[in-house]
Each structure stands twice: as C-alpha cells, then as structure tokens.
Amino acid sequence: MLGLKKLKYKKVFARIINTFMSLPPVVVGLVVALMISRRGPLGYLELLFTPVAMIIAQTLLVTPIITGIIFNNSKERGQIIKQVCKTLGGDRFDTLLLLIKEMRIDILIAVVTGFGRAISEVGAVMIVGGNIRGHTRVMTSFIVMNHSMGNYSTSIAMGIVLLIISFITNSILYNYMAGD
C-alpha cells in the first residue's frame, strides 16, 4: 500500500529503503552485536551468540530487500491495479487483495531474492552467532571454515547441499506463489 499512497516523504522513504537494500552484512552484524552485547542497550537479554541474534541480523538484512522490491514494483504497477479495482467498485480491502493477487510474481521475486540473501550470508551471522559448532554454525560459515582449512571436498559437498536446499525452497515458493 505504501507504493500507492501519496506521502509527503515518499522519496525519502524510497532512498532509505534503497540504501538499506545494500547494507553490508558485516555492518548489520556489528550493529546488532553492539546492541545485544553485554554492555549494549539490549545486553540484559543475553542474545549474543544465540540463534535468536542470528535471526535478528538476517531479518534486518532481508526485510529491506523484500520491502524495496515490492515497494518499487507497486509504485509502477499499483496505480493501474488500483484504478481497475476502483472502476469495479472495490473498497480499500478489495484493492489490497487485488494488488497482492496481481503482483504475486513480483512478491515471489522479492521473497526469493530475500531468501537468496539470507541463505548466502556469512558476515552478520558469524559476528552475532559466533560460529559455535552445534549451536550457531550455519552452512555458509561451515563452507568458509572448511575451505580455509583446505577441506575442499567437504566445502564442495556442503555447497551442493546448499544448492539443493535453495532449489527445493525456490521450487516450493514458485509453485505456491505462481500457481503453476
């Protein structure tokens, strides 16, 4: 709906979202780590080096990408969809439903792009998660670690597993969202 609304600071919002879409993961990890570290404002929650901290960092990385893609596409196509709905007598809720239905491929692209960023991310999760074996080690950091130790066959095998997971996830998303 933000793409359709006439807002006073819409250009500023667009610039902020576009900037956040390209945030370096290590910077996000550093900011989250500072916020949740023992001396940080949220230190009392004791989240550093936990899966929750990793989820927070990943969410901060992925949300602007998904939001930005949907926002930009709805700015371009949303007005036409809104006019069609208005012509057919639809209210605001009908407009929202039609917008989601008509833009489902755009939403799919946004979600798949966000998923791609999340599944390939190493920097932020290593900073806030600590790469602790059996607790906060993720596949991407496992691949990096094994590669640096010269375990190329293990890195390649885990890379193939990661590709298979990505393929299956994208296939499920595509079948669900595209309806094919």
Secondary structure as GFF3:
##gff-version 3
##sequence-region A 1 180
A	DSSP	alpha_helix	10	21	.	.	.	ID=ss1
A	DSSP	alpha_helix	25	36	.	.	.	ID=ss2
A	DSSP	three_ten_helix	43	45	.	.	.	ID=ss3
A	DSSP	alpha_helix	51	87	.	.	.	ID=ss4
A	DSSP	alpha_helix	92	102	.	.	.	ID=ss5
A	DSSP	alpha_helix	104	120	.	.	.	ID=ss6
A	DSSP	alpha_helix	123	129	.	.	.	ID=ss7
A	DSSP	alpha_helix	139	148	.	.	.	ID=ss8
A	DSSP	alpha_helix	152	178	.	.	.	ID=ss9
###
